[in-house]
Amino acid sequence: MIFTPQPVVNPVVQSTSIFAVGNEANSASAPDSITADSSGNIFIEYGNGNGADSTGKLHNGSTSTIVEYDRVGRIEHSYSIPGSEDGQKIDPTTGKLWALHNEDGNSFLYLIDPAKHTVSGPLSYASPPYIYGATSTRGYDDVAFSNGQVFLSHTNPASIGDAVVQTLDNGHNPTGTLHATSILRLGDTGTDLTTGAVNQPLPVADPDSLKSLADGTLVLTGDHDRGLTFIHDPGTVQQFESFVTLPDGLCCKVWWSARVGFRRAGPSWIMLPPGTTQR
């Protein structure tokens, strides 16, 4: 099958409105990840521009702030996470927010319970094989939930065979040490949907955001990979991959739900009207 781009049929965005800027939440700043729960509450992570280090090596007391808003931008609650928090998702099975900490080294996982307003202690990854300390150069950037499994994007692969996407063996209610199994590695191949060519190298040298589609397919993006990688039937014996190469590098800067869209614009998130798209 060859992928043929189709013209955009939705109306172009004519106007936007400010949803959140961070000042309303103890002067939080530098917005990054965004996600929503089944009730429409929206969670925005602010890096705060205070020197939070994505490698976890500075130990400078910096924190990230996660703010829970209702659909019209009123604050429901806010949470403070030490260091740099990047990827975050609501687990549809448990309703908890997964917050991935330090994506470029010394990674940990925090679980936030929005119903109880509690934050778990940091959960660490099994070491070995994961490396902690001054030589830690890899981490976990994003999480996705598909067909009863939990998947993580694994950053900064350096050599052919290094893990790019893993499934978390601990499942939806992890405790203790985290164990992961690789399902995608640097050097793996798939079908280029633009040309139809098979056994082509996947654009996964800089793995970043990980999303799940309605049919369970995972979509992996990268800061500099110029492509979207689709992992079909992930974590099963039927798993296979395909990809689309893009004209420019892509990282998830637009977030959509069935009800409303958001786009990051400098120091704030702006709200896009339903049923529209952006050019």
Secondary structure, DSSP 8 states (H G I E B T S, - for coil): ---------S-B----EEEE-STTTTT---EEEEEE-TTS-EEEEE-TTS---TTS------EEEEEEE-TTS-EEEEEEEES-EEEEEE-TTT--EEEEE-TTSS-EEEEEETTTTEE---EEB-TTTS--STT----EEEEEEETTEEEEEE----STT-EEEEEETTTTS--SSB-EEEEEETT-EEEETTT--SSEE-S-SSEEEEEE-TTS-EEEEESSS-EEEEEESTTSTT-EEEEEE-SS-B---EEE-SS-EEEEETTEEEEE-TT-B--
